Amino acid sequence: MSRPMLRLKNTATDCRAAALVGLCLLASLPVFAGDFSVRDLHGKTHSLAAHRGQWVLVNFWGTWCPPCLSEIPELNSLQAAHKNLVVIGVAIQSGTSAEVADFVAAHQMVYPVVMGSRAITEQIRSAASFKEELEGLPTSFLFGPKGEPVYDQAGEITRKTIERLMQGRKPN
């Protein structure tokens, strides 16, 4: 027994109606940025999809970079103060994973740290719709709770800047 089907006559009106229904369905879906998936020094995987509903701040840094070192207390403070924010550090050209893990422990970094690579950098740049190469370190990308890119900054970032952005205000 065959099921009844809606048959369109392929008129211009039918095509416009079908297109309108399709657009309405698409409009009701949440819009997400590209995703990335990275594994931290403890083996835990982090992705935008896994952190949906939270703000995600990705910070590219180096153990040898003085402005990066001054950001650590700000990023620790942000991570501790906001349960709806995940900070992910990406260590660039900073030695072996054991050396970076020792550095993280010595500086009491409370947020997950990932060993950076060209592939990881490209994944995150793509998710942030960031076309240019990273200009230097530190560089940060902030993603909103729906995974959308909200802000990027080359240079040192502050807790105040991120909190203003999370409140929907412009940074100073």
N, C-alpha and C positions, 0 to 999 in steps of 0.2 A: 504494500500500500504506500503510495507516494504522499508526501506531505505537501500541503498547499504552499506556494511561494508567492511573494509579492513580485509581480511582473511590471517592470517599467517599460513604457512604450518608447523610451529613448528620445523623447521630445526635449526641446530646450528647457521647458519648465521642469520636467522630471530630473534632468541633469543638474539644474540649479538647486532643486530641492535636495538631491542627494549630496551635492557639494556642501550645502548649508548644514545638513545633518552631520556630515563629516567634520566640518569646522567646529560645530558646537561640541562634538565629542572631544576633539583635540583641545579646545579651549578649557574644558573641564579637567584636563589632566594637569598635574603640577609640572612646572618647567624646571628641569634640573640641568646643571652644568655637566660637562664631561666629568668622568670619575677618575680617580687614581687609586692605586692600591700599593701600599708600602709596608715593609716589615721592620719593626723597631729592633733595637739591640737585644730585647728580651724575647724576640720571636713573635710578638703580637702583630697582627695585621691591622692596618688603619686604612680606611677609605672614606670618601665623601658619603657613599651610600650607607656605610656602617654608622656614620655619625650624623645621619639625617635627623633634623630637629635640634641640632647644636650648631653653634658657630665653630668654625675650624680656622685656626691661624697656622699657616705653614711658614716657618722661618728658616731660611737658608743662612748658614753661619759657618765659621771656621774657628778652630781652636787657636789659631795664630792671628786672629782678627781683633784688634782692640775694641772697635765699636760693638762687635758681636759679644765680647765679654761683658761690656757694660749693659747690654740688653738682658742678660741672664736674670738678674734680680727682678726686672720688670716682668719678664715672661713667667718666672716662678710665681710672682704675686698675682698675675692675671689668672694663671691656671688654678691657684688656690682659692681665689675669690669668686670665680664664676663656674658653677657646675654646668652651665649651658655653653661652655667654651672648652674646646680641646686645642691645646697648643702642640704642634708637632715640629720638632727641630730636625733639620736636614743638614748633617755635617758634610761639608765640602772640603776636599783635599786636606784632611785632618789626621791622616795616619790610618793605622789598622783599626778594626772594630774593637780590639782589646784596649788600644791606646785611647780611643774615643770613650769607651766605657769607663776607663780610669778617670778621664777628664770630667765626664758627667758626674761621677761619684764625688770627685774632689770639689766640684763646684755646686754640689747639691741640687742639680737640675731635677725638678719634680715632674717634668713633662717628658713624653716619649721622644726618643732621638733615633733617627734613621741614618744609616750610612748613605751618603749621596752618591749618585752616579749620573752619567749622561742620560740614561733611560729614565731614571726617577725624575730628574730635572725636567725632561721633556713631558712626562706624564702630567706633572703638576702645572707646568706652563700651559699645556693644552687645556687642562681642566679650568684654568683661570682665564682662558682666551687671551693669553699674553703672547704676543707674536715675537717680541724682541728677545735677544739673548739676555741673560742676567748681566747687569752692568757691573756688579760688584757685590761684596758682602758687607753687611747683611742685606738681604732682600726678603720681604714678607708678602704673603698673599692671604687675604682674609676672605673666607667663604661664609655666606649666610646660612641660616638653618635649613633652607631648601636646597643647599648645595650651589647656589649662584655666586659667581665672583662678585665681591663687593668693593674691594680695595687692594691696591698693590703699592708697595713703597720700597724703593732702593734707599738704603741707609737705615740708620738706627730708628727703631719704632718704640713708642712709649705706651704704657698702660693707659694713659689718658686718651691717646689717639684711638686705641681700640675700643675703649669704653664709649667714647663719643659715637663711633661708628655703630656699635651695638645698640645704641639708643636712637639710631636713625638720624644723628646729627653729623654735620660735616666736621672733619678734623680741622684743627687750627692751622 
